[in-house]
Each structure stands twice: as structure tokens, then as C-alpha cells.
Amino acid sequence: MMVEQSLLDLLSIQMKCEYLSDLRFLSQEQRRYLAQRLDRLTPREEDVREWNDALIYLTGASPEDTAQAAKARLLYLLSQPCEAR
């Protein structure tokens, strides 16, 4: 039986976080690396909630109308210096 994981859970695994909440405390270098990994993903519109969950959780930004817009905003904000957010 396959269990589907959320985007946030997959990111947590990808970044070798012990807990999901550790994603909020990544260094600037780790955030840039995460943005590079996310850039390789193609969001499906039915996953808009997943992308918005990641956007809100990781950056505190408001949700977007489409998965592609949420991905673009997430990539942008993860790539910015922490002071600029």
C-alpha cells in the first residue's frame, strides 16, 4: 500500500530534517538549496493547496491563486536573504 506524502513532508525528508518544524529554521544556504530542488518540480493545478501550504509555512506569505504562482513566490522568497523577508 502506498501512502501519499504532502509536499512539506517530502521537503522535510529531502532536507534531512528530523522534524517538519525544522524546515522553518534552515540556514540561508539551505533555503537556496531547497529553492533549487523545488525549481525542478512541475506543480499540478490540483496541488495548489499543497504549494500554498508550503508557501505559507515556510515564508508566512499569503496564498496564491494557482499552484504555479505559489511555486514562483515560494522560490523567490526562499532565495531572498532572511533580512529581506
PDB file of N, CA, C and O in Angstrom:
ATOM      1  N   MET A   1       0.842  -1.178   0.000  1.00  0.00           N
ATOM      2  CA  MET A   1       0.000   0.000   0.000  1.00  0.00           C
ATOM      3  C   MET A   1       0.892   1.248   0.000  1.00  0.00           C
ATOM      4  O   MET A   1       1.789   1.368   0.834  1.00  0.00           O
ATOM      5  N   MET A   2       0.649   2.168  -0.927  1.00  0.00           N
ATOM      6  CA  MET A   2       1.422   3.406  -0.990  1.00  0.00           C
ATOM      7  C   MET A   2       0.707   4.505  -0.212  1.00  0.00           C
ATOM      8  O   MET A   2      -0.507   4.685  -0.311  1.00  0.00           O
ATOM      9  N   VAL A   3       1.491   5.217   0.549  1.00  0.00           N
ATOM     10  CA  VAL A   3       0.962   6.343   1.307  1.00  0.00           C
ATOM     11  C   VAL A   3       1.485   7.609   0.649  1.00  0.00           C
ATOM     12  O   VAL A   3       2.693   7.776   0.482  1.00  0.00           O
ATOM     13  N   GLU A   4       0.586   8.487   0.282  1.00  0.00           N
ATOM     14  CA  GLU A   4       0.987   9.744  -0.343  1.00  0.00           C
ATOM     15  C   GLU A   4       1.413  10.735   0.736  1.00  0.00           C
ATOM     16  O   GLU A   4       0.729  10.918   1.743  1.00  0.00           O
ATOM     17  N   GLN A   5       2.566  11.371   0.497  1.00  0.00           N
ATOM     18  CA  GLN A   5       3.079  12.340   1.450  1.00  0.00           C
ATOM     19  C   GLN A   5       2.818  13.751   0.946  1.00  0.00           C
ATOM     20  O   GLN A   5       2.731  13.986  -0.259  1.00  0.00           O
ATOM     21  N   SER A   6       2.696  14.672   1.869  1.00  0.00           N
ATOM     22  CA  SER A   6       2.496  16.064   1.497  1.00  0.00           C
ATOM     23  C   SER A   6       3.801  16.643   0.960  1.00  0.00           C
ATOM     24  O   SER A   6       4.875  16.088   1.189  1.00  0.00           O
ATOM     25  N   LEU A   7       3.701  17.750   0.253  1.00  0.00           N
ATOM     26  CA  LEU A   7       4.877  18.442  -0.248  1.00  0.00           C
ATOM     27  C   LEU A   7       5.794  18.829   0.909  1.00  0.00           C
ATOM     28  O   LEU A   7       7.012  18.678   0.807  1.00  0.00           O
ATOM     29  N   LEU A   8       5.237  19.316   1.983  1.00  0.00           N
ATOM     30  CA  LEU A   8       6.047  19.700   3.142  1.00  0.00           C
ATOM     31  C   LEU A   8       6.782  18.496   3.737  1.00  0.00           C
ATOM     32  O   LEU A   8       7.945  18.613   4.123  1.00  0.00           O
ATOM     33  N   ASP A   9       6.121  17.354   3.812  1.00  0.00           N
ATOM     34  CA  ASP A   9       6.774  16.153   4.325  1.00  0.00           C
ATOM     35  C   ASP A   9       7.935  15.746   3.415  1.00  0.00           C
ATOM     36  O   ASP A   9       9.011  15.386   3.891  1.00  0.00           O
ATOM     37  N   LEU A  10       7.704  15.808   2.108  1.00  0.00           N
ATOM     38  CA  LEU A  10       8.761  15.460   1.157  1.00  0.00           C
ATOM     39  C   LEU A  10       9.939  16.419   1.268  1.00  0.00           C
ATOM     40  O   LEU A  10      11.093  15.996   1.187  1.00  0.00           O
ATOM     41  N   LEU A  11       9.660  17.701   1.450  1.00  0.00           N
ATOM     42  CA  LEU A  11      10.731  18.688   1.612  1.00  0.00           C
ATOM     43  C   LEU A  11      11.520  18.427   2.885  1.00  0.00           C
ATOM     44  O   LEU A  11      12.744  18.554   2.903  1.00  0.00           O
ATOM     45  N   SER A  12      10.824  18.068   3.934  1.00  0.00           N
ATOM     46  CA  SER A  12      11.471  17.768   5.203  1.00  0.00           C
ATOM     47  C   SER A  12      12.423  16.584   5.050  1.00  0.00           C
ATOM     48  O   SER A  12      13.538  16.604   5.571  1.00  0.00           O
ATOM     49  N   ILE A  13      11.983  15.571   4.345  1.00  0.00           N
ATOM     50  CA  ILE A  13      12.826  14.402   4.086  1.00  0.00           C
ATOM     51  C   ILE A  13      14.011  14.792   3.215  1.00  0.00           C
ATOM     52  O   ILE A  13      15.148  14.411   3.493  1.00  0.00           O
ATOM     53  N   GLN A  14      13.743  15.550   2.165  1.00  0.00           N
ATOM     54  CA  GLN A  14      14.785  15.985   1.242  1.00  0.00           C
ATOM     55  C   GLN A  14      15.886  16.756   1.965  1.00  0.00           C
ATOM     56  O   GLN A  14      17.068  16.600   1.658  1.00  0.00           O
ATOM     57  N   MET A  15      15.491  17.585   2.923  1.00  0.00           N
ATOM     58  CA  MET A  15      16.449  18.409   3.651  1.00  0.00           C
ATOM     59  C   MET A  15      17.007  17.700   4.893  1.00  0.00           C
ATOM     60  O   MET A  15      17.747  18.290   5.680  1.00  0.00           O
ATOM     61  N   LYS A  16      16.637  16.431   5.048  1.00  0.00           N
ATOM     62  CA  LYS A  16      17.122  15.607   6.165  1.00  0.00           C
ATOM     63  C   LYS A  16      16.783  16.215   7.530  1.00  0.00           C
ATOM     64  O   LYS A  16      17.592  16.187   8.458  1.00  0.00           O
ATOM     65  N   CYS A  17      15.587  16.757   7.629  1.00  0.00           N
ATOM     66  CA  CYS A  17      15.111  17.328   8.889  1.00  0.00           C
ATOM     67  C   CYS A  17      14.559  16.208   9.769  1.00  0.00           C
ATOM     68  O   CYS A  17      13.857  15.316   9.293  1.00  0.00           O
ATOM     69  N   GLU A  18      14.881  16.270  11.035  1.00  0.00           N
ATOM     70  CA  GLU A  18      14.346  15.281  11.969  1.00  0.00           C
ATOM     71  C   GLU A  18      12.844  15.508  12.164  1.00  0.00           C
ATOM     72  O   GLU A  18      12.069  14.558  12.276  1.00  0.00           O
ATOM     73  N   TYR A  19      12.452  16.778  12.202  1.00  0.00           N
ATOM     74  CA  TYR A  19      11.050  17.142  12.378  1.00  0.00           C
ATOM     75  C   TYR A  19      10.649  18.121  11.284  1.00  0.00           C
ATOM     76  O   TYR A  19      11.479  18.885  10.792  1.00  0.00           O
ATOM     77  N   LEU A  20       9.390  18.096  10.908  1.00  0.00           N
ATOM     78  CA  LEU A  20       8.880  19.018   9.893  1.00  0.00           C
ATOM     79  C   LEU A  20       9.159  20.467  10.285  1.00  0.00           C
ATOM     80  O   LEU A  20       9.493  21.291   9.433  1.00  0.00           O
ATOM     81  N   SER A  21       9.023  20.771  11.557  1.00  0.00           N
ATOM     82  CA  SER A  21       9.225  22.147  12.023  1.00  0.00           C
ATOM     83  C   SER A  21      10.654  22.640  11.794  1.00  0.00           C
ATOM     84  O   SER A  21      10.895  23.847  11.779  1.00  0.00           O
ATOM     85  N   ASP A  22      11.605  21.718  11.616  1.00  0.00           N
ATOM     86  CA  ASP A  22      12.987  22.123  11.341  1.00  0.00           C
ATOM     87  C   ASP A  22      13.108  22.878  10.020  1.00  0.00           C
ATOM     88  O   ASP A  22      14.067  23.626   9.826  1.00  0.00           O
ATOM     89  N   LEU A  23      12.156  22.695   9.114  1.00  0.00           N
ATOM     90  CA  LEU A  23      12.180  23.426   7.843  1.00  0.00           C
ATOM     91  C   LEU A  23      12.142  24.935   8.054  1.00  0.00           C
ATOM     92  O   LEU A  23      12.654  25.692   7.229  1.00  0.00           O
ATOM     93  N   ARG A  24      11.552  25.364   9.130  1.00  0.00           N
ATOM     94  CA  ARG A  24      11.452  26.800   9.407  1.00  0.00           C
ATOM     95  C   ARG A  24      12.772  27.415   9.866  1.00  0.00           C
ATOM     96  O   ARG A  24      12.899  28.638   9.925  1.00  0.00           O
ATOM     97  N   PHE A  25      13.743  26.581  10.187  1.00  0.00           N
ATOM     98  CA  PHE A  25      14.997  27.074  10.745  1.00  0.00           C
ATOM     99  C   PHE A  25      16.200  26.763   9.860  1.00  0.00           C
ATOM    100  O   PHE A  25      17.319  26.624  10.355  1.00  0.00           O
ATOM    101  N   LEU A  26      15.975  26.653   8.564  1.00  0.00           N
ATOM    102  CA  LEU A  26      17.061  26.390   7.631  1.00  0.00           C
ATOM    103  C   LEU A  26      17.948  27.622   7.489  1.00  0.00           C
ATOM    104  O   LEU A  26      17.477  28.756   7.575  1.00  0.00           O
ATOM    105  N   SER A  27      19.220  27.386   7.273  1.00  0.00           N
ATOM    106  CA  SER A  27      20.142  28.496   7.007  1.00  0.00           C
ATOM    107  C   SER A  27      19.834  29.074   5.624  1.00  0.00           C
ATOM    108  O   SER A  27      19.107  28.467   4.838  1.00  0.00           O
ATOM    109  N   GLN A  28      20.389  30.240   5.339  1.00  0.00           N
ATOM    110  CA  GLN A  28      20.169  30.858   4.031  1.00  0.00           C
ATOM    111  C   GLN A  28      20.674  29.944   2.919  1.00  0.00           C
ATOM    112  O   GLN A  28      20.036  29.832   1.872  1.00  0.00           O
ATOM    113  N   GLU A  29      21.787  29.305   3.133  1.00  0.00           N
ATOM    114  CA  GLU A  29      22.338  28.369   2.141  1.00  0.00           C
ATOM    115  C   GLU A  29      21.387  27.187   1.924  1.00  0.00           C
ATOM    116  O   GLU A  29      21.162  26.774   0.787  1.00  0.00           O
ATOM    117  N   GLN A  30      20.838  26.650   2.996  1.00  0.00           N
ATOM    118  CA  GLN A  30      19.895  25.538   2.896  1.00  0.00           C
ATOM    119  C   GLN A  30      18.615  25.974   2.189  1.00  0.00           C
ATOM    120  O   GLN A  30      18.039  25.209   1.415  1.00  0.00           O
ATOM    121  N   ARG A  31      18.170  27.201   2.454  1.00  0.00           N
ATOM    122  CA  ARG A  31      16.967  27.718   1.796  1.00  0.00           C
ATOM    123  C   ARG A  31      17.190  27.842   0.291  1.00  0.00           C
ATOM    124  O   ARG A  31      16.304  27.517  -0.499  1.00  0.00           O
ATOM    125  N   ARG A  32      18.375  28.313  -0.108  1.00  0.00           N
ATOM    126  CA  ARG A  32      18.685  28.409  -1.537  1.00  0.00           C
ATOM    127  C   ARG A  32      18.732  27.023  -2.176  1.00  0.00           C
ATOM    128  O   ARG A  32      18.248  26.828  -3.291  1.00  0.00           O
ATOM    129  N   TYR A  33      19.313  26.071  -1.468  1.00  0.00           N
ATOM    130  CA  TYR A  33      19.362  24.694  -1.959  1.00  0.00           C
ATOM    131  C   TYR A  33      17.946  24.141  -2.115  1.00  0.00           C
ATOM    132  O   TYR A  33      17.634  23.498  -3.118  1.00  0.00           O
ATOM    133  N   LEU A  34      17.102  24.390  -1.137  1.00  0.00           N
ATOM    134  CA  LEU A  34      15.715  23.937  -1.201  1.00  0.00           C
ATOM    135  C   LEU A  34      15.002  24.573  -2.397  1.00  0.00           C
ATOM    136  O   LEU A  34      14.245  23.898  -3.096  1.00  0.00           O
ATOM    137  N   ALA A  35      15.236  25.854  -2.635  1.00  0.00           N
ATOM    138  CA  ALA A  35      14.640  26.529  -3.791  1.00  0.00           C
ATOM    139  C   ALA A  35      15.090  25.873  -5.091  1.00  0.00           C
ATOM    140  O   ALA A  35      14.289  25.716  -6.013  1.00  0.00           O
ATOM    141  N   GLN A  36      16.354  25.492  -5.177  1.00  0.00           N
ATOM    142  CA  GLN A  36      16.860  24.815  -6.371  1.00  0.00           C
ATOM    143  C   GLN A  36      16.170  23.473  -6.571  1.00  0.00           C
ATOM    144  O   GLN A  36      15.843  23.105  -7.699  1.00  0.00           O
ATOM    145  N   ARG A  37      15.950  22.751  -5.498  1.00  0.00           N
ATOM    146  CA  ARG A  37      15.260  21.456  -5.589  1.00  0.00           C
ATOM    147  C   ARG A  37      13.800  21.652  -6.003  1.00  0.00           C
ATOM    148  O   ARG A  37      13.275  20.909  -6.832  1.00  0.00           O
ATOM    149  N   LEU A  38      13.160  22.646  -5.424  1.00  0.00           N
ATOM    150  CA  LEU A  38      11.760  22.925  -5.763  1.00  0.00           C
ATOM    151  C   LEU A  38      11.600  23.374  -7.203  1.00  0.00           C
ATOM    152  O   LEU A  38      10.582  23.094  -7.836  1.00  0.00           O
ATOM    153  N   ASP A  39      12.601  24.071  -7.722  1.00  0.00           N
ATOM    154  CA  ASP A  39      12.530  24.590  -9.085  1.00  0.00           C
ATOM    155  C   ASP A  39      12.395  23.461 -10.102  1.00  0.00           C
ATOM    156  O   ASP A  39      11.884  23.675 -11.201  1.00  0.00           O
ATOM    157  N   ARG A  40      12.843  22.283  -9.750  1.00  0.00           N
ATOM    158  CA  ARG A  40      12.775  21.122 -10.651  1.00  0.00           C
ATOM    159  C   ARG A  40      11.385  20.501 -10.714  1.00  0.00           C
ATOM    160  O   ARG A  40      11.091  19.717 -11.616  1.00  0.00           O
ATOM    161  N   LEU A  41      10.541  20.847  -9.769  1.00  0.00           N
ATOM    162  CA  LEU A  41       9.198  20.268  -9.718  1.00  0.00           C
ATOM    163  C   LEU A  41       8.229  21.047 -10.605  1.00  0.00           C
ATOM    164  O   LEU A  41       8.313  22.269 -10.727  1.00  0.00           O
ATOM    165  N   THR A  42       7.326  20.319 -11.209  1.00  0.00           N
ATOM    166  CA  THR A  42       6.269  20.941 -12.009  1.00  0.00           C
ATOM    167  C   THR A  42       4.966  20.814 -11.233  1.00  0.00           C
ATOM    168  O   THR A  42       4.433  19.714 -11.086  1.00  0.00           O
ATOM    169  N   PRO A  43       4.454  21.928 -10.739  1.00  0.00           N
ATOM    170  CA  PRO A  43       3.221  21.849  -9.944  1.00  0.00           C
ATOM    171  C   PRO A  43       2.006  21.562 -10.815  1.00  0.00           C
ATOM    172  O   PRO A  43       1.845  22.136 -11.892  1.00  0.00           O
ATOM    173  N   ARG A  44       1.166  20.674 -10.335  1.00  0.00           N
ATOM    174  CA  ARG A  44      -0.116  20.417 -10.991  1.00  0.00           C
ATOM    175  C   ARG A  44      -1.147  21.317 -10.319  1.00  0.00           C
ATOM    176  O   ARG A  44      -1.084  21.547  -9.112  1.00  0.00           O
ATOM    177  N   GLU A  45      -2.075  21.814 -11.087  1.00  0.00           N
ATOM    178  CA  GLU A  45      -3.067  22.741 -10.523  1.00  0.00           C
ATOM    179  C   GLU A  45      -3.894  22.105  -9.407  1.00  0.00           C
ATOM    180  O   GLU A  45      -4.359  22.804  -8.506  1.00  0.00           O
ATOM    181  N   GLU A  46      -4.076  20.807  -9.458  1.00  0.00           N
ATOM    182  CA  GLU A  46      -4.823  20.165  -8.374  1.00  0.00           C
ATOM    183  C   GLU A  46      -4.025  20.152  -7.067  1.00  0.00           C
ATOM    184  O   GLU A  46      -4.568  19.836  -6.008  1.00  0.00           O
ATOM    185  N   ASP A  47      -2.744  20.494  -7.143  1.00  0.00           N
ATOM    186  CA  ASP A  47      -1.898  20.564  -5.955  1.00  0.00           C
ATOM    187  C   ASP A  47      -1.745  21.978  -5.407  1.00  0.00           C
ATOM    188  O   ASP A  47      -0.828  22.236  -4.627  1.00  0.00           O
ATOM    189  N   VAL A  48      -2.614  22.889  -5.795  1.00  0.00           N
ATOM    190  CA  VAL A  48      -2.495  24.283  -5.358  1.00  0.00           C
ATOM    191  C   VAL A  48      -2.478  24.380  -3.836  1.00  0.00           C
ATOM    192  O   VAL A  48      -1.747  25.197  -3.277  1.00  0.00           O
ATOM    193  N   ARG A  49      -3.259  23.572  -3.176  1.00  0.00           N
ATOM    194  CA  ARG A  49      -3.293  23.609  -1.706  1.00  0.00           C
ATOM    195  C   ARG A  49      -1.937  23.206  -1.120  1.00  0.00           C
ATOM    196  O   ARG A  49      -1.458  23.832  -0.174  1.00  0.00           O
ATOM    197  N   GLU A  50      -1.324  22.172  -1.675  1.00  0.00           N
ATOM    198  CA  GLU A  50      -0.009  21.721  -1.210  1.00  0.00           C
ATOM    199  C   GLU A  50       1.037  22.827  -1.359  1.00  0.00           C
ATOM    200  O   GLU A  50       1.820  23.080  -0.444  1.00  0.00           O
ATOM    201  N   TRP A  51       1.041  23.479  -2.517  1.00  0.00           N
ATOM    202  CA  TRP A  51       2.016  24.547  -2.765  1.00  0.00           C
ATOM    203  C   TRP A  51       1.759  25.739  -1.862  1.00  0.00           C
ATOM    204  O   TRP A  51       2.699  26.352  -1.355  1.00  0.00           O
ATOM    205  N   ASN A  52       0.490  26.070  -1.659  1.00  0.00           N
ATOM    206  CA  ASN A  52       0.168  27.181  -0.761  1.00  0.00           C
ATOM    207  C   ASN A  52       0.509  26.839   0.688  1.00  0.00           C
ATOM    208  O   ASN A  52       0.954  27.709   1.437  1.00  0.00           O
ATOM    209  N   ASP A  53       0.308  25.593   1.088  1.00  0.00           N
ATOM    210  CA  ASP A  53       0.698  25.173   2.439  1.00  0.00           C
ATOM    211  C   ASP A  53       2.192  25.386   2.636  1.00  0.00           C
ATOM    212  O   ASP A  53       2.618  25.905   3.668  1.00  0.00           O
ATOM    213  N   ALA A  54       2.991  24.984   1.643  1.00  0.00           N
ATOM    214  CA  ALA A  54       4.445  25.158   1.735  1.00  0.00           C
ATOM    215  C   ALA A  54       4.806  26.642   1.752  1.00  0.00           C
ATOM    216  O   ALA A  54       5.659  27.066   2.532  1.00  0.00           O
ATOM    217  N   LEU A  55       4.166  27.422   0.902  1.00  0.00           N
ATOM    218  CA  LEU A  55       4.421  28.863   0.832  1.00  0.00           C
ATOM    219  C   LEU A  55       4.138  29.535   2.174  1.00  0.00           C
ATOM    220  O   LEU A  55       4.958  30.303   2.677  1.00  0.00           O
ATOM    221  N   ILE A  56       3.000  29.246   2.734  1.00  0.00           N
ATOM    222  CA  ILE A  56       2.598  29.855   4.000  1.00  0.00           C
ATOM    223  C   ILE A  56       3.498  29.377   5.141  1.00  0.00           C
ATOM    224  O   ILE A  56       3.967  30.182   5.945  1.00  0.00           O
ATOM    225  N   TYR A  57       3.734  28.079   5.208  1.00  0.00           N
ATOM    226  CA  TYR A  57       4.506  27.510   6.315  1.00  0.00           C
ATOM    227  C   TYR A  57       5.956  27.979   6.307  1.00  0.00           C
ATOM    228  O   TYR A  57       6.512  28.316   7.352  1.00  0.00           O
ATOM    229  N   LEU A  58       6.566  27.999   5.124  1.00  0.00           N
ATOM    230  CA  LEU A  58       7.990  28.323   5.041  1.00  0.00           C
ATOM    231  C   LEU A  58       8.289  29.812   5.007  1.00  0.00           C
ATOM    232  O   LEU A  58       9.380  30.231   5.394  1.00  0.00           O
ATOM    233  N   THR A  59       7.333  30.619   4.550  1.00  0.00           N
ATOM    234  CA  THR A  59       7.633  32.038   4.375  1.00  0.00           C
ATOM    235  C   THR A  59       6.658  32.971   5.076  1.00  0.00           C
ATOM    236  O   THR A  59       6.975  34.141   5.290  1.00  0.00           O
ATOM    237  N   GLY A  60       5.484  32.479   5.435  1.00  0.00           N
ATOM    238  CA  GLY A  60       4.477  33.338   6.044  1.00  0.00           C
ATOM    239  C   GLY A  60       3.744  34.204   5.032  1.00  0.00           C
ATOM    240  O   GLY A  60       2.956  35.071   5.410  1.00  0.00           O
ATOM    241  N   ALA A  61       4.000  33.975   3.743  1.00  0.00           N
ATOM    242  CA  ALA A  61       3.342  34.762   2.690  1.00  0.00           C
ATOM    243  C   ALA A  61       1.890  34.332   2.525  1.00  0.00           C
ATOM    244  O   ALA A  61       1.496  33.244   2.942  1.00  0.00           O
ATOM    245  N   SER A  62       1.118  35.194   1.919  1.00  0.00           N
ATOM    246  CA  SER A  62      -0.286  34.888   1.637  1.00  0.00           C
ATOM    247  C   SER A  62      -0.388  33.853   0.520  1.00  0.00           C
ATOM    248  O   SER A  62       0.501  33.767  -0.327  1.00  0.00           O
ATOM    249  N   PRO A  63      -1.464  33.068   0.511  1.00  0.00           N
ATOM    250  CA  PRO A  63      -1.631  32.069  -0.536  1.00  0.00           C
ATOM    251  C   PRO A  63      -1.820  32.705  -1.908  1.00  0.00           C
ATOM    252  O   PRO A  63      -2.232  33.859  -2.022  1.00  0.00           O
ATOM    253  N   GLU A  64      -1.516  31.945  -2.931  1.00  0.00           N
ATOM    254  CA  GLU A  64      -1.674  32.370  -4.317  1.00  0.00           C
ATOM    255  C   GLU A  64      -2.861  31.645  -4.945  1.00  0.00           C
ATOM    256  O   GLU A  64      -3.364  30.668  -4.391  1.00  0.00           O
ATOM    257  N   ASP A  65      -3.300  32.127  -6.098  1.00  0.00           N
ATOM    258  CA  ASP A  65      -4.469  31.547  -6.764  1.00  0.00           C
ATOM    259  C   ASP A  65      -4.172  30.254  -7.515  1.00  0.00           C
ATOM    260  O   ASP A  65      -5.063  29.424  -7.696  1.00  0.00           O
ATOM    261  N   THR A  66      -2.933  30.078  -7.950  1.00  0.00           N
ATOM    262  CA  THR A  66      -2.570  28.882  -8.708  1.00  0.00           C
ATOM    263  C   THR A  66      -1.345  28.220  -8.090  1.00  0.00           C
ATOM    264  O   THR A  66      -0.584  28.845  -7.352  1.00  0.00           O
ATOM    265  N   ALA A  67      -1.176  26.956  -8.406  1.00  0.00           N
ATOM    266  CA  ALA A  67      -0.003  26.224  -7.920  1.00  0.00           C
ATOM    267  C   ALA A  67       1.269  26.827  -8.499  1.00  0.00           C
ATOM    268  O   ALA A  67       2.273  26.952  -7.796  1.00  0.00           O
ATOM    269  N   GLN A  68       1.235  27.202  -9.773  1.00  0.00           N
ATOM    270  CA  GLN A  68       2.418  27.786 -10.406  1.00  0.00           C
ATOM    271  C   GLN A  68       2.795  29.115  -9.741  1.00  0.00           C
ATOM    272  O   GLN A  68       3.977  29.390  -9.532  1.00  0.00           O
ATOM    273  N   ALA A  69       1.809  29.925  -9.412  1.00  0.00           N
ATOM    274  CA  ALA A  69       2.073  31.204  -8.744  1.00  0.00           C
ATOM    275  C   ALA A  69       2.620  30.977  -7.337  1.00  0.00           C
ATOM    276  O   ALA A  69       3.519  31.694  -6.897  1.00  0.00           O
ATOM    277  N   ALA A  70       2.085  29.991  -6.635  1.00  0.00           N
ATOM    278  CA  ALA A  70       2.575  29.675  -5.293  1.00  0.00           C
ATOM    279  C   ALA A  70       4.018  29.182  -5.362  1.00  0.00           C
ATOM    280  O   ALA A  70       4.842  29.546  -4.523  1.00  0.00           O
ATOM    281  N   LYS A  71       4.319  28.362  -6.352  1.00  0.00           N
ATOM    282  CA  LYS A  71       5.690  27.880  -6.523  1.00  0.00           C
ATOM    283  C   LYS A  71       6.625  29.050  -6.804  1.00  0.00           C
ATOM    284  O   LYS A  71       7.680  29.168  -6.180  1.00  0.00           O
ATOM    285  N   ALA A  72       6.245  29.911  -7.736  1.00  0.00           N
ATOM    286  CA  ALA A  72       7.094  31.046  -8.107  1.00  0.00           C
ATOM    287  C   ALA A  72       7.368  31.945  -6.910  1.00  0.00           C
ATOM    288  O   ALA A  72       8.507  32.360  -6.697  1.00  0.00           O
ATOM    289  N   ARG A  73       6.348  32.247  -6.135  1.00  0.00           N
ATOM    290  CA  ARG A  73       6.510  33.099  -4.947  1.00  0.00           C
ATOM    291  C   ARG A  73       7.389  32.413  -3.899  1.00  0.00           C
ATOM    292  O   ARG A  73       8.239  33.053  -3.279  1.00  0.00           O
ATOM    293  N   LEU A  74       7.179  31.109  -3.707  1.00  0.00           N
ATOM    294  CA  LEU A  74       7.973  30.345  -2.752  1.00  0.00           C
ATOM    295  C   LEU A  74       9.449  30.351  -3.158  1.00  0.00           C
ATOM    296  O   LEU A  74      10.321  30.578  -2.320  1.00  0.00           O
ATOM    297  N   LEU A  75       9.728  30.104  -4.425  1.00  0.00           N
ATOM    298  CA  LEU A  75      11.111  30.112  -4.906  1.00  0.00           C
ATOM    299  C   LEU A  75      11.752  31.479  -4.693  1.00  0.00           C
ATOM    300  O   LEU A  75      12.895  31.584  -4.249  1.00  0.00           O
ATOM    301  N   TYR A  76      10.999  32.514  -5.017  1.00  0.00           N
ATOM    302  CA  TYR A  76      11.516  33.872  -4.856  1.00  0.00           C
ATOM    303  C   TYR A  76      11.861  34.156  -3.394  1.00  0.00           C
ATOM    304  O   TYR A  76      12.952  34.637  -3.088  1.00  0.00           O
ATOM    305  N   LEU A  77      10.931  33.858  -2.507  1.00  0.00           N
ATOM    306  CA  LEU A  77      11.131  34.178  -1.094  1.00  0.00           C
ATOM    307  C   LEU A  77      12.216  33.317  -0.450  1.00  0.00           C
ATOM    308  O   LEU A  77      12.947  33.797   0.417  1.00  0.00           O
ATOM    309  N   LEU A  78      12.331  32.070  -0.855  1.00  0.00           N
ATOM    310  CA  LEU A  78      13.395  31.220  -0.317  1.00  0.00           C
ATOM    311  C   LEU A  78      14.770  31.689  -0.773  1.00  0.00           C
ATOM    312  O   LEU A  78      15.768  31.459  -0.090  1.00  0.00           O
ATOM    313  N   SER A  79      14.819  32.338  -1.911  1.00  0.00           N
ATOM    314  CA  SER A  79      16.101  32.785  -2.471  1.00  0.00           C
ATOM    315  C   SER A  79      16.554  34.134  -1.909  1.00  0.00           C
ATOM    316  O   SER A  79      17.700  34.536  -2.110  1.00  0.00           O
ATOM    317  N   GLN A  80      15.672  34.821  -1.218  1.00  0.00           N
ATOM    318  CA  GLN A  80      15.992  36.141  -0.663  1.00  0.00           C
ATOM    319  C   GLN A  80      16.733  36.018   0.661  1.00  0.00           C
ATOM    320  O   GLN A  80      16.522  35.063   1.407  1.00  0.00           O
ATOM    321  N   PRO A  81      17.599  36.980   0.952  1.00  0.00           N
ATOM    322  CA  PRO A  81      18.240  36.995   2.278  1.00  0.00           C
ATOM    323  C   PRO A  81      17.166  37.069   3.363  1.00  0.00           C
ATOM    324  O   PRO A  81      16.120  37.689   3.171  1.00  0.00           O
ATOM    325  N   CYS A  82      17.427  36.448   4.469  1.00  0.00           N
ATOM    326  CA  CYS A  82      16.443  36.400   5.563  1.00  0.00           C
ATOM    327  C   CYS A  82      15.984  37.790   5.993  1.00  0.00           C
ATOM    328  O   CYS A  82      14.818  37.970   6.344  1.00  0.00           O
ATOM    329  N   GLU A  83      16.883  38.776   5.971  1.00  0.00           N
ATOM    330  CA  GLU A  83      16.514  40.121   6.405  1.00  0.00           C
ATOM    331  C   GLU A  83      15.519  40.782   5.442  1.00  0.00           C
ATOM    332  O   GLU A  83      14.766  41.671   5.838  1.00  0.00           O
ATOM    333  N   ALA A  84      15.520  40.345   4.178  1.00  0.00           N
ATOM    334  CA  ALA A  84      14.670  40.973   3.169  1.00  0.00           C
ATOM    335  C   ALA A  84      13.230  40.486   3.237  1.00  0.00           C
ATOM    336  O   ALA A  84      12.352  41.076   2.607  1.00  0.00           O
ATOM    337  N   ARG A  85      12.971  39.422   3.989  1.00  0.00           N
ATOM    338  CA  ARG A  85      11.623  38.881   4.030  1.00  0.00           C
ATOM    339  C   ARG A  85      10.763  39.583   5.021  1.00  0.00           C
ATOM    340  O   ARG A  85       9.590  39.240   5.173  1.00  0.00           O
TER     341      ARG A  85
END
